[in-house]
């Protein structure tokens, strides 16, 4: 039996459909952390909502799993990692790679390399330093204690995280394609080896390829920044880099439909201050088709992450023929360069003209990108890899 431990996320319903389609028999159970009444994304009839994974009921489920079964974790945070340390070490543990669970858990431990200068300043105010000191003496002492000890607290959490990462038998990510991510994870967690197997969620390639049309020419350049209301997008630092174009015929599109609400408000204020009425914020969750249709409006996308993130957005945008800027030291940039997909270095934006920045891809570049993505991330390839894992 395959036991999937999952979170309420936009990828999950599609994964369950894929899993059921390729499984030879009824060999999967899908446990969703949390309560169904609070669901935002998962609506699949085979999903089993388990509430708190630390409960006795869920512990009883884990106790029935044997070394003849497999556990698949979809979002391997510290909470689940600690739980996996308590089960039989002979039970094979497969962890689907998302990114944030390795690079932002615990978040304050990683902010110096995850976040650029402006975003880092926001994060420290939001997560570390109190925005307003309390008046009660006891609460003041608690704040002081936290400021004096938060680095040691996060270091201890990171050491525990390292133990949980070593429990992983297989990281579900192609080690040949995504070698830069494997190198990064091994470096951060001081691992001698890390085994991987090819797998990706549905990254919308087939849908985007089906819906792709030639964009009607317009003098206005639509620029997408980031993919979510997550601090690792470095929105403010990206907006600062684009500020020199604020007198151009431009629209800034920011997907902020999931993530941290307070951070989303910070991003909106920062963008409005720089680009005034040239901003559009996507704040409501869209279906796959709606979102791909929305991305068809984009001319240029800028991903200012320092870590792997927004892979689905990148694949969709490239399939739609869009120009993509991504930092050269982002592991995804190294993947794209390795397979010959045309992307541009986001670090160069400060040094180029608007004409250079907004110049579209050639038809040959677009077609070449689509062919390479099809070979790697099409539905056929995705389902073959998934069948090998589950059966």
Order of alpha helices (4+ residues) and beta strands (2+ residues): beta-alpha-beta-beta-alpha-beta-alpha-beta-alpha-alpha-alpha-alpha-beta-alpha-beta-alpha-beta-alpha-beta-alpha-beta-alpha-beta-alpha-beta-alpha-beta-alpha-alpha-alpha
